[in-house]
Amino acid sequence: MIRRLRVAFFVLGSVAAAWQAGLAEAEPESGVRPRPRAAKRGWRAPATSKPSEQPATRYRAQSPGYASESAITGAAPPRGSQGYAPPAVGQAGQLPMRRTGPDTASGYNSSRYPSAGYGNTPAQSVQYPPPPSPQSAPYAPPGSVANGFGNGFGQPQVPQGGYQPGQIAPGGAPPPGYRPGAPFIQPGNASPPGPGAIGPQGPPPGGLPQPNGIPGYGPGPGGSFMGGSAGPPPLGGYGSQGEMFSPDSPFREPPLPVPINVEVQETQTGRLMFGVGVNSNAGLIGNIVVDEQNFDITRIPTSFEDIRNATAFRGAGQQFRIEAYPGTLLSRYGFTFREPYLFDTRVNFGFDGYYFNRYYQNWTEQRTGARVSLGYMLTPDLSTSLGLRGENVKIFNPSVPTPPELQRALGNSTLFVASYNIVHDTRDSPFLPTQGHRLSLDFEEGFGTFNFPRAIVGWRQHFLVAERADGSGRQVINLINDTGFTGTNTPIYENFFAGGYNTLRGFYFRGASPLDLGVQVGGKFEFLNTVEYMFPITPSDALRGVVFTDFGTVEQSTELKWQDFRVAPGFGLRVTIPAMGPAPIALDFAFPIHKAPGDQLQMFNFFVGVQR
């Protein structure tokens, strides 16, 4: 008798399922679309009929309208992006479905719902039989929340021993291509899913809030909440973006104030430096430097305690420097004071006093002087300044025979120079720049014993060619040009000279200058250029290589003469030693391939600072 009843129910269920499927196909306005049969592993979507359309993306997502990648990673794709389809409008007995694993012949395991086949488009909705009733009927009325999930399903009646292949579920037909062989169990009393199982239909991991502010759920029939059960939202409403409570909800905890104590400790601003160095321009030279970057000229000490705790003459952000550079060829002593923001404005003030002694090849020169300047920062990259320099210049120990230009400058002379300067500097470093430029214009007027005008244009351009992913290992092309003019009455000690690291490598310091009776007298016009390529050698950038070509000339007039033009290609190294600061050491070898008669050559150049 029981077997006959089962067969009868089976026949009735098949008829009902067929009728229901036909109704779904005849009523497209219901929002239900027939789904294709399950796709086997490796199946690809057929080409679209229109060439402009893109092939549909295969989805295996866990929630309505989301791709499988979102379900796996827990990240919901944004609305409107590929992989997102808006959830279908909820109807009684409808549930968006999606695939979470490959097809299996054994059917579905615990806690997994069957889907209506697999397709190559996001799941829209699936027609299910009416939800079961928790009392006696196999299914509950539409909109029931008997199972507590708010998805319109109650607790289904599972045949004893589970579904068999080809068996029809009570109240409706199975999805196309579905051959279940495992019990159909609701979440809550289910075991972990097995391979190829179909997961429960719920909100995607990290899913966005659905309409009415209920995360993961849409409105049921008639705008009710929780899959059909009518009722207002919680007290205070739901918050935005998935928050449980709105800002005015009494259940929302107010933010707690957190006390923060900020303690700032001033870094080291003063330095006392001792050193000995050598370079190809000035020979052996030592240095003693006292440098303070947070000086305060008005903070005079009132007790020994102010000196002991280092509060005297400190605190105003001014710059003060005392330096002594005794050497074999060059000796320089001086002090510098800078106020970068005079009276808290963009105006800067500077004052320098110095003594200078230099043994040149053809004479000895001493200068004692001072310079005062006022500058203004127009932008962070553009600045301008006015300056006045006054010096007493002494020229003695001339070479014999002595040319007229050197003869008229012997002894003491008074020199005053008024200057105007404008600089646009975008370089990333003053010592070893890798990108940016520096363009400077200098206009001077000399008066005193000698009256003369002067104009100098300096340009440095640095192109970043390549670098590593972390910003190191930069390859740079450097272009340098200096062009200057000075008056015919300019004294010999203010003329332009070339040769040495800062001008033309491959030549002795001032060894590429015009000659008069064998004396380097300099010129009234300079045109000096450099093209250089710098590249890293070590991963830490402590060692870099350069290849370069220096070319140009210094002349008594603006006429360029090829017989006096100098060209010197070469190569070199840049060594950065952290203990010596950011200024690297330059080692260069240059080989003049064109020079003027009487030029003095020097293949190797050595310098510290690399400021060209």
Secondary structure, DSSP 8 states (H G I E B T S, - for coil): -HHHHHHHHHHHHHHHHHHHHHHHHH-GGGS---------TT------SSTTS--------SSTTB-HHHHHH-----TTSTTB-------TTEE-----S---TT---TT----S---SS----EE------SSSSSS--TT--TTSSSSS-------TT---TT---TTS---TT----S----TTS-----TT--------TT--B-GGG-BT----GGG-BGGGB-----TT---STT-SS-TT-TTS-----------------EEEEEEEEEETTTEEEEEEEEEEEEE-TT----SHHHHHTT-TTBSS-EEEEEEEE-BSSEEEEEEEEEESSGGGSSEEEEEEEEEEEEE-SS-EEEEEEEEEEEEEESSSSEEEEEEEEEEEEEEES--SS--HHHHTT-EEEEEEEEEEEEEEE--S-SSS--SEEEEEEEEEEEEESS-EEEEEEEEEEEEEEE--TTS-S-EEEEEEEEEEEE-TT--GGGSB---STTS-TEE-TT-SS-EETTEE--BSEEEEEEEEEEEE-STTSSEEEEEEEEEEEEESSS---GGG-EEEEEEEEEE--GGG-S--EEEEEE--SB--TT--EESEEEEES---
